[in-house]
Amino acid sequence: MKKKFNSLNKNCRFCNSKKITEIINFGNVGLAGGFLLPNEFKCEKKYPQQLFFCEDCFLLQIINEVDSRLLFKDYFYFSSAISTLRKHFRKYAEDVTNEFLIPDKSTVLEIGCNDGILLKPFIELGIKKVIGVDPSSNVISTIKDPDIIKINDFLTENLARSIIQKHGEIDLICANNVFAHINNMHDVTNAIKLLLKDDGIFIFEVHYIGSLIDEVQYDMIYHEHIYYYSLITLQKFFEKFDLEIFDIKPIPIHGGSMRYYVRNKGKLINKKTSLKIINLQKTEYHKGYDNSKTFLNYARMVNITRLNLMSLLKEIKNNNKSIIGYGASGRANTLIQYCNISNEILDYIVDDAPMKQGYYTPGSHLEIKSAESIEENMPDYILIFAWSFFNEIIEKNIKYLHRGVKFIIPLPEVKIISSINGEIIEKIYKKNKEEN
């Protein structure tokens, strides 16, 4: 039975419809990026987190609003710490430069530029003017290249006007893994419309809703990720701004993302609308991305996967074995809090980003250590929270598998990875039916 959200103040963030259906209620949780020190435990705030589906514009969304300054002013995510992302964004810069830009005449602006992981390759490719906009002071300040123009702020219509006065209109605007993070999407899309040259391109990458559903990726759901997009939702949204998606490209980053190519409607006529748009649109309607029943079934699958993981962890601890976590990401924090994983289950979490080491996870208060800690006290199991970067992680840590440590993959289904006589073995774990 569908549960309707009754508050008159709670409407769809995109179309203001009151016809929204609750899909998953995560309860009150600590902010996924809100890593903290022990003296901050007592004053930590928790916020309601509810996932809803709009019956009118088909947007899957977190309905609860958290002040963006709390989420992004001091940020712990540094893209350049991940080699997979460094390779991805270098290729990205090369591809879009070759297809759309005249380097010595073009201006590129990135929304949510983080530590400059994409902007640096653009500089190396000879782009005339490169601008990065990001509200996280501690992250954007790490960009030391004097050729990159840094703007430490949120992109708004007012800021867009200021940028045009100083730098002119923009040939290419990029937004990578940030277009799902913005409370006021109407304001930022108006800003993009203002900034973009008549024949300019807006390209953004964002986690794809099909990956979320097909791989039961409930760990992707947290306050920073407000929106979970289908093509059909985005088409409805951009139409309001006289913008249109003319091409798409599926990409494997972050467990399955989509790159969308957007232009002013009717402009850039040398680029025809790709047949991939029509095909994906048909696929989404066929899969029911316009129907709340699809997402309620997804919620049922999430619960099954969650119970499988909780059962496995409990079983391991009952056998007096030790477990640590790998990857203190926002995704990890959703999974940890929703599964109620405490320090009675995990001894600590390791993370390769030095900025996180010495801090504790939000809500659960698990200590974050460097990967060197594994050597000091070898665990029996390592729970891989950063499972979408599993190949990179396994390459770094295969020696532990060969020394008898077992890896646990929580999604899309719970797996135990072990090494037997040098051969890597995968085993799917399912909770005993008698326990259900």
C-alpha positions as CSV (number, residue, x, y, z in Angstrom):
1,M,0.0,0.0,0.0
2,K,1.3,3.4,-0.9
3,K,2.1,5.8,1.9
4,K,1.4,9.5,1.0
5,F,3.4,12.3,2.6
6,N,0.7,14.4,4.2
7,S,2.5,17.6,5.0
8,L,1.3,20.5,2.9
9,N,4.8,21.9,2.7
10,K,6.3,18.7,1.2
11,N,6.0,18.7,-2.5
12,C,8.1,17.4,-5.4
13,R,11.3,19.5,-5.6
14,F,11.1,19.7,-9.4
15,C,7.4,20.2,-10.3
16,N,5.9,21.1,-6.9
17,S,3.4,18.2,-7.2
18,K,1.8,16.9,-4.0
19,K,1.5,13.4,-5.6
20,I,4.6,11.9,-4.0
21,T,5.0,8.3,-2.7
22,E,7.4,7.3,0.1
23,I,9.8,4.6,-1.1
24,I,12.3,4.2,1.8
25,N,12.5,5.8,5.2
26,F,16.0,5.7,6.5
27,G,15.1,7.3,9.8
28,N,17.2,9.9,11.5
29,V,20.8,9.7,10.4
30,G,24.1,11.6,10.7
31,L,25.1,13.5,7.6
32,A,27.0,11.1,5.3
33,G,29.9,13.5,4.8
34,G,29.9,14.7,8.4
35,F,33.1,13.0,9.7
36,L,33.9,14.1,13.3
37,L,36.2,13.9,16.2
38,P,35.4,12.3,19.6
39,N,34.8,15.7,21.3
40,E,32.0,16.4,18.7
41,F,30.1,13.1,19.3
42,K,27.7,14.7,21.9
43,C,26.7,17.6,19.7
44,E,26.3,15.6,16.5
45,K,22.9,16.3,14.9
46,K,20.9,13.7,13.0
47,Y,18.4,14.4,10.2
48,P,15.4,12.6,8.8
49,Q,16.1,10.9,5.4
50,Q,13.2,9.8,3.3
51,L,13.2,8.8,-0.3
52,F,10.1,9.7,-2.4
53,F,8.9,9.3,-5.9
54,C,6.9,11.9,-7.8
55,E,3.9,10.5,-9.7
56,D,3.9,13.6,-12.1
57,C,7.5,14.2,-13.2
58,F,8.9,10.8,-12.1
59,L,11.7,12.2,-10.0
60,L,13.1,10.0,-7.3
61,Q,14.3,12.3,-4.5
62,I,15.3,12.9,-0.9
63,I,12.5,15.1,0.3
64,N,14.3,16.4,3.5
65,E,16.3,19.5,3.0
66,V,19.6,20.1,4.8
67,D,21.4,23.5,4.5
68,S,24.0,23.2,1.7
69,R,26.6,25.0,3.8
70,L,26.5,22.2,6.3
71,L,27.0,19.7,3.6
72,F,29.7,21.3,1.5
73,K,31.6,24.2,3.2
74,D,34.1,21.8,4.8
75,Y,34.3,18.7,2.6
76,F,36.2,15.4,3.0
77,Y,36.0,14.1,-0.6
78,F,39.1,14.7,-2.7
79,S,38.6,13.2,-6.2
80,S,42.3,13.1,-7.0
81,A,42.9,10.6,-4.3
82,I,41.3,7.9,-6.5
83,S,43.4,6.8,-9.5
84,T,40.4,5.5,-11.3
85,L,38.9,9.0,-11.3
86,R,42.2,10.6,-12.4
87,K,42.3,8.4,-15.5
88,H,38.6,8.9,-16.1
89,F,38.7,12.7,-16.1
90,R,41.8,12.9,-18.2
91,K,40.1,10.9,-20.9
92,Y,36.9,13.0,-20.4
93,A,38.8,16.2,-21.0
94,E,40.5,14.8,-24.1
95,D,37.1,13.5,-25.6
96,V,35.1,16.7,-25.1
97,T,38.0,19.0,-26.2
98,N,38.3,17.0,-29.5
99,E,34.6,17.0,-30.1
100,F,33.4,20.5,-29.0
101,L,36.2,22.9,-28.4
102,I,38.8,25.1,-30.2
103,P,41.4,25.1,-27.4
104,D,43.0,28.6,-27.9
105,K,39.5,30.2,-28.2
106,S,37.4,28.3,-25.7
107,T,36.3,28.9,-22.1
108,V,35.4,26.0,-19.8
109,L,33.7,26.2,-16.5
110,E,33.2,23.4,-14.0
111,I,30.5,23.4,-11.3
112,G,31.7,21.6,-8.2
113,C,35.3,21.4,-9.4
114,N,36.6,19.8,-6.2
115,D,40.4,19.7,-6.3
116,G,40.7,20.4,-10.0
117,I,40.9,16.8,-11.2
118,L,39.2,17.7,-14.5
119,L,40.4,21.3,-14.8
120,K,44.1,20.3,-14.8
121,P,43.8,18.2,-18.0
122,F,41.9,21.1,-19.7
123,I,44.9,23.4,-18.9
124,E,47.3,20.8,-20.3
125,L,45.2,20.6,-23.5
126,G,45.7,24.3,-24.0
127,I,42.1,25.6,-23.2
128,K,42.3,29.4,-23.3
129,K,40.3,30.0,-20.0
130,V,39.5,27.4,-17.3
131,I,37.2,28.3,-14.4
132,G,36.3,26.2,-11.3
133,V,33.4,26.9,-9.0
134,D,33.2,25.1,-5.7
135,P,31.7,26.0,-2.3
136,S,34.2,23.8,-0.3
137,S,36.9,26.1,0.9
138,N,39.2,23.4,2.1
139,V,39.1,21.5,-1.2
140,I,39.2,24.2,-3.8
141,S,42.2,25.8,-1.9
142,T,44.3,22.7,-2.8
143,I,44.2,23.8,-6.5
144,K,47.6,25.6,-6.9
145,D,47.7,26.0,-10.7
146,P,47.7,29.7,-11.4
147,D,46.1,29.2,-14.8
148,I,42.9,27.9,-13.1
149,I,40.5,30.6,-12.1
150,K,39.0,29.6,-8.8
151,I,35.6,30.8,-7.4
152,N,34.8,29.6,-3.9
153,D,31.1,29.8,-3.9
154,F,27.8,28.1,-4.9
155,L,26.7,28.7,-8.5
156,T,23.6,30.9,-8.5
157,E,22.0,33.3,-11.0
158,N,23.7,36.3,-9.3
159,L,27.1,34.6,-9.5
160,A,26.5,33.7,-13.2
161,R,26.0,37.4,-14.0
162,S,29.2,38.3,-12.2
163,I,31.1,35.6,-14.1
164,I,29.8,36.9,-17.5
165,Q,30.9,40.4,-16.7
166,K,34.4,39.3,-15.9
167,H,34.9,36.4,-18.3
168,G,32.2,36.4,-20.9
169,E,29.8,33.6,-21.8
170,I,31.0,30.0,-21.6
171,D,31.6,27.4,-24.4
172,L,31.5,24.4,-22.2
173,I,30.0,24.0,-18.7
174,C,30.7,20.7,-16.8
175,A,29.1,19.3,-13.7
176,N,30.4,15.9,-12.6
177,N,28.7,14.1,-9.8
178,V,27.2,17.3,-8.4
179,F,24.0,17.8,-10.4
180,A,22.2,15.6,-7.9
181,H,23.5,17.6,-5.0
182,I,21.9,21.0,-5.4
183,N,18.9,22.1,-3.3
184,N,17.7,24.8,-5.6
185,M,17.9,23.2,-9.1
186,H,15.9,25.9,-10.7
187,D,18.3,28.6,-9.7
188,V,21.4,26.7,-10.8
189,T,19.8,25.7,-14.1
190,N,18.9,29.3,-14.8
191,A,22.5,30.2,-14.0
192,I,23.7,27.6,-16.6
193,K,21.3,29.0,-19.2
194,L,22.6,32.5,-18.6
195,L,26.3,31.4,-18.8
196,L,26.0,29.2,-21.8
197,K,26.9,30.6,-25.3
198,D,24.1,30.2,-27.8
199,D,26.0,27.2,-29.3
200,G,27.5,26.2,-26.0
201,I,27.4,22.7,-24.4
202,F,26.5,21.7,-20.9
203,I,27.8,18.2,-20.0
204,F,27.2,16.5,-16.7
205,E,27.8,13.1,-15.3
206,V,25.5,11.7,-12.6
207,H,24.7,8.4,-11.1
208,Y,22.1,6.6,-13.3
209,I,18.8,5.5,-11.8
210,G,19.0,2.2,-13.7
211,S,22.2,1.2,-11.8
212,L,20.5,2.2,-8.5
213,I,17.6,-0.1,-9.2
214,D,19.3,-3.0,-11.0
215,E,22.2,-3.3,-8.5
216,V,20.1,-2.4,-5.4
217,Q,22.4,0.5,-4.6
218,Y,20.8,1.9,-1.5
219,D,24.2,3.0,-0.3
220,M,24.0,5.8,-2.9
221,I,21.1,7.4,-1.1
222,Y,22.1,10.2,1.3
223,H,21.4,13.8,2.0
224,E,24.1,15.1,-0.4
225,H,22.5,13.0,-3.3
226,I,19.1,14.7,-3.4
227,Y,18.0,13.4,-6.9
228,Y,18.2,10.1,-8.7
229,Y,17.7,10.7,-12.3
230,S,16.1,8.9,-15.2
231,L,16.3,10.4,-18.7
232,I,12.6,10.9,-18.9
233,T,12.7,13.0,-15.7
234,L,15.5,15.2,-16.9
235,Q,13.8,15.8,-20.3
236,K,10.8,17.1,-18.5
237,F,12.9,19.3,-16.3
238,F,15.2,20.8,-19.0
239,E,12.2,21.6,-21.2
240,K,11.2,24.3,-18.7
241,F,14.5,26.1,-19.4
242,D,14.4,25.7,-23.2
243,L,17.3,23.3,-23.0
244,E,17.4,19.7,-24.4
245,I,19.5,16.6,-24.0
246,F,20.9,15.7,-27.4
247,D,23.2,12.8,-26.5
248,I,24.1,10.4,-23.7
249,K,27.0,8.1,-22.8
250,P,26.8,5.3,-20.1
251,I,30.0,5.3,-18.0
252,P,31.0,2.8,-15.3
253,I,32.2,5.4,-12.8
254,H,30.6,5.3,-9.3
255,G,28.9,2.0,-9.9
256,G,27.1,3.1,-13.1
257,S,26.7,6.7,-14.2
258,M,25.3,8.5,-17.3
259,R,26.9,11.4,-19.1
260,Y,24.3,13.8,-20.5
261,Y,25.0,16.3,-23.3
262,V,22.7,19.4,-23.2
263,R,22.3,22.3,-25.5
264,N,20.0,25.3,-26.0
265,K,16.9,24.0,-27.8
266,G,17.2,24.1,-31.5
267,K,20.9,25.3,-31.4
268,L,24.1,23.5,-32.3
269,I,22.3,22.1,-35.3
270,N,25.4,20.3,-36.6
271,K,24.9,17.8,-33.7
272,K,21.8,15.7,-34.4
273,T,19.9,14.2,-31.5
274,S,21.3,10.7,-30.9
275,L,19.2,7.6,-31.5
276,K,20.4,6.5,-28.0
277,I,18.1,9.1,-26.5
278,I,15.0,7.6,-28.2
279,N,16.1,4.0,-27.3
280,L,16.8,4.8,-23.6
281,Q,13.5,6.7,-23.3
282,K,11.6,3.6,-24.6
283,T,13.6,1.4,-22.2
284,E,12.8,3.5,-19.2
285,Y,9.1,3.5,-19.9
286,H,9.3,-0.3,-20.5
287,K,11.0,-0.8,-17.1
288,G,8.4,1.4,-15.3
289,Y,10.6,4.3,-14.3
290,D,7.3,6.3,-14.5
291,N,5.6,4.1,-12.0
292,S,5.9,4.1,-8.2
293,K,5.4,0.3,-8.1
294,T,8.9,-0.1,-9.7
295,F,10.5,1.8,-6.8
296,L,8.4,0.1,-4.1
297,N,9.7,-3.2,-5.5
298,Y,13.2,-1.8,-5.4
299,A,12.7,-1.0,-1.7
300,R,11.7,-4.6,-1.1
301,M,15.0,-5.8,-2.7
302,V,17.0,-3.3,-0.6
303,N,15.5,-4.8,2.5
304,I,16.5,-8.3,1.4
305,T,20.0,-7.3,0.6
306,R,20.3,-5.4,3.9
307,L,19.1,-8.4,5.9
308,N,21.6,-10.7,4.1
309,L,24.5,-8.4,5.0
310,M,23.4,-8.1,8.7
311,S,23.0,-11.8,9.0
312,L,26.5,-12.5,7.6
313,L,28.2,-9.9,9.9
314,K,26.4,-11.3,12.9
315,E,27.4,-14.9,11.9
316,I,31.0,-13.9,11.6
317,K,31.1,-12.1,15.0
318,N,29.4,-15.1,16.6
319,N,32.4,-17.2,15.4
320,N,34.7,-14.7,17.2
321,K,36.2,-13.4,13.9
322,S,37.4,-9.8,13.4
323,I,36.1,-7.5,10.7
324,I,37.3,-4.1,9.5
325,G,35.8,-1.8,6.8
326,Y,37.5,-0.4,3.7
327,G,36.5,3.0,2.3
328,A,35.0,5.7,4.5
329,S,32.8,7.3,1.9
330,G,29.3,8.9,2.0
331,R,28.0,5.6,0.5
332,A,29.6,3.7,3.4
333,N,28.0,5.9,5.9
334,T,24.5,5.2,4.5
335,L,25.1,1.5,4.5
336,I,26.6,1.5,8.0
337,Q,23.7,3.5,9.5
338,Y,20.9,1.8,7.7
339,C,22.3,-1.6,8.7
340,N,23.1,-0.4,12.2
341,I,26.8,-1.5,12.0
342,S,28.5,-0.5,15.2
343,N,32.0,-0.9,16.7
344,E,30.8,-4.2,18.1
345,I,30.9,-5.4,14.5
346,L,33.7,-3.4,12.9
347,D,36.9,-2.7,14.6
348,Y,37.6,0.4,12.4
349,I,37.6,1.6,8.8
350,V,40.6,2.2,6.6
351,D,40.6,4.9,4.0
352,D,43.4,6.1,1.5
353,A,42.5,9.8,1.9
354,P,44.8,11.3,4.6
355,M,42.3,14.0,5.4
356,K,39.8,11.4,6.8
357,Q,42.3,9.5,8.9
358,G,42.0,10.2,12.6
359,Y,38.3,11.2,12.2
360,Y,35.2,9.0,13.0
361,T,32.2,8.1,10.9
362,P,28.9,10.0,11.4
363,G,26.2,8.4,13.4
364,S,28.2,5.1,14.0
365,H,31.5,6.7,15.3
366,L,33.8,4.2,13.8
367,E,37.5,5.2,13.7
368,I,39.1,5.9,10.4
369,K,42.7,4.7,10.0
370,S,45.3,4.4,7.2
371,A,45.6,1.2,5.2
372,E,48.9,0.5,7.1
373,S,46.8,-0.4,10.1
374,I,45.8,-3.7,8.4
375,E,49.4,-4.9,8.7
376,E,49.6,-4.1,12.4
377,N,46.7,-6.4,13.4
378,M,45.5,-8.6,10.5
379,P,41.7,-8.9,10.4
380,D,39.8,-12.0,9.4
381,Y,37.4,-10.1,7.1
382,I,37.5,-6.8,5.3
383,L,34.1,-5.3,4.4
384,I,34.5,-3.3,1.1
385,F,32.3,-0.3,1.3
386,A,33.9,1.3,-1.8
387,W,32.7,-1.7,-3.8
388,S,32.3,0.2,-7.0
389,F,36.2,0.6,-7.0
390,F,36.7,-3.0,-6.1
391,N,39.2,-3.7,-9.0
392,E,41.4,-0.9,-7.8
393,I,41.1,-2.0,-4.1
394,I,41.8,-5.7,-4.9
395,E,44.9,-4.8,-6.9
396,K,46.3,-2.8,-3.9
397,N,45.3,-5.5,-1.3
398,I,45.5,-8.9,-3.0
399,K,48.3,-9.9,-0.7
400,Y,45.9,-10.0,2.2
401,L,43.6,-12.4,0.3
402,H,46.5,-14.7,-0.3
403,R,47.3,-14.5,3.4
404,G,43.9,-15.7,4.4
405,V,41.9,-12.5,4.8
406,K,38.4,-12.7,3.3
407,F,36.7,-9.7,1.6
408,I,33.0,-9.0,1.9
409,I,31.2,-7.2,-1.0
410,P,27.9,-5.7,0.2
411,L,26.3,-4.9,-3.2
412,P,24.7,-5.6,-5.6
413,E,24.4,-8.9,-3.7
414,V,26.4,-10.0,-0.6
415,K,29.5,-11.9,-1.6
416,I,32.5,-13.4,0.2
417,I,35.8,-13.3,-1.7
418,S,38.5,-15.6,-0.6
419,S,41.7,-17.1,-2.0
420,I,42.1,-20.9,-2.1
421,N,45.4,-22.2,-3.4
422,G,46.0,-18.9,-5.1
423,E,42.7,-18.9,-6.9
424,I,40.2,-16.1,-6.2
425,I,36.8,-17.6,-5.2
426,E,33.5,-15.7,-5.0
427,K,30.6,-17.0,-3.0
428,I,27.1,-15.4,-2.8
429,Y,25.7,-15.2,0.7
430,K,22.0,-15.4,1.4
431,K,20.2,-15.3,4.8
432,N,18.7,-18.7,5.9
433,K,15.1,-18.8,5.1
434,E,14.3,-20.1,8.6
435,E,15.5,-16.8,10.0
436,N,13.1,-14.7,7.8
